Amino acid sequence: MAQLNQLELQNLRHLIGQHDTAAQKFDSYAQMATDPQIKQMFTQAAQSARNTKQKLLSFLQ
């Protein structure tokens, strides 16, 4: 794979941080939710954000 330039690396780190933050927020929202469907929706969104974060992290290897 081609090397990332500085701007691409900075953008990638920013995206990784955004997905990490989103996962934490969705987990928090899921804990506060009382409706089981809403809780499940936030739980799935959190897992999706974590999965995307992992995929983005793979570009740093």
N, C-alpha and C positions, 0 to 999 in steps of 0.2 A: 504494500500500500504506500502511496506517496506521502511524504511528510506534510504535516499541517504547518501553515504559516502562522505567524503570531496572532493575526486577527481571527483566523479559524479556531485556533486554540482558545483564545479568549471567549469567543462565542460558544464554543463547546462547553467550557467550564461554566459559563453563565446558564446554559440550558440544563446542565446537570444540577446546578443549584436550584433552578426553578422547579424541576421535577421533584427534587428532594423536599423542598418546601411544600409543594402541592400534596405530596404523599402524607406529610405530617399533618397538614390542615384537614385533608380528607379523613384521616384516622381520627382526628379530634372531633370532626363533625359526626362521624359514625358513632362515636361514644356518646354524644349528646342526643342523637336521634332516638325517638321513641317508637316511630313507625318502622316495623321490620323491613318493609320494602325500601324505605329511604336509607336505613342503616346499611342494607345490602348494597344499595347503589353507591354510597360513599366508600364502603369497604372495597368494592370492585374498582372504583376510581383510584383509590390509594394503591391498590396492587398494580394497576395499569401504569401509574406514575412511577412506581418502583421498578417495574419491568423496563420501561423506557429509559430510566436512569441507568440501569445496568447495561442496556444496549449502547447508550451514549458513552459510558465508561469504557466499553470495549474498544472504542476508537483511540483511546489514550495508550493502549498497550502496543 
